[in-house]
Amino acid sequence: MLNSGVKSQLLDILEHGINITYEEPNTDTVIIDGAALVNSKPPGAAKTFDDYASEVIVIVPHIKTYAERYSRVDVVFDVYLENSLKAETRQKRGSEARRKVVGNSRPPKS
């Protein structure tokens, strides 16, 4: 059985004694956490997932803004591999209804 912890506690330990600068690095690539981007905005009045992606939460325009500044933009999403800590955590939380996401289907209200 894998042990889990609280990420914020680990961050406190890792940041102790170092000086963190929040300057944008000189780079030609940016990597976007897709789940964080999607979860940062509720679906609101979007009638379909296509609307949700392109108009309502500004996902596509947000990515296009990065594409104007960087030569490479990667959007990454987690994958729940069998026998991983993420899969075990998901299993502990129980099974909720799963939804197949296609462009013309309706998003949930929250």
N, C-alpha and C positions, 0 to 999 in steps of 0.2 A: 504494500500500500504506500502510495506516495504522500509525503508531507507537504502541506501548503502553508503559506504565511501571508502576511500583510505587506504588499509591495511598498506602501508608503514608509514603513519602518525600515526596509532595506535601503530606500532612497536616502533617508536621514543618515544612515551609517555610511553610505558611499559618498555623500556630499560633505561629511564632516572633515574639516581641515583643508578643503580645497577652495580655490577661488573660481567661481563659475561666472563666465561672461556670457551675455545674451546678445552677442553680435551675430549678425547673419554671416555664415562662412562664405568664403569665395569659392564657389563650386558651380558646376554645370548640370548637376543632378539633384532632384528632390524626391524623397520617398514620403508618400502620404498614407497614414493609417486609415484605410477605407472604412472600417467599422466606426472609428471615432468621428470621421467626417459625416457619415450617414446618421449616426446617433446624436450629432450636435444640433440637429434641427428636427422638429416634429413634422409629420406629413401635412398638417394644416388642412387646407381645402383641396389638396391634390386629389383628382379623380382617378388617376392611374399611377402606376410606378414610373411610367415615362414622364408624366408631369412632375412627379416628385423629384426625379433625377435632374431634369433640365430646367424647370421653371421655379418651383416652389422653394426648394431648399438650396438652390443655386450650386448643386454639386458639379454639373458639367461646366458652367461658367467659372466656378472656383478653380477647377483643374486647368481650364484654358488660360486663366490668369497666370498660373505657374508656368504653363507651356510657353508663354511669351517671354518669360525671364530665364528659363532653363532649357537646355537642349534635350534633357531627358526627364520625364516625370513618370514615376511608378506609383500606382495605387495598389496597396497590398491588403489582403484580408486574411484572417486566421483560418486555418484548416484544423479540424478536430481529428487528429490521427488516433487510431485505436491504440490503447495502452499508453496514452499521454496524460499529463497532469490536467490539461484542459478537458479532455474527454471524461476523465474521472470526476472532475468538478461538475461538469454538465450532468453526469449521471446522478451525482449526489443531490443536485437541485431538483431532480424529477423531470418527467417528460411533459412538456407543454405541447399544445397544438403546433404543428409545423405548417408552414405556408410556402408554397412554391411561388417564387417571384418571377413574373413575366411582365413585360412592358405594359400590356393592356389590362392587367388585373388591378383590383382596387387595393390600396394600402390600408393598413389598420389605422384607427383613429389616433392611437398613441404609439 
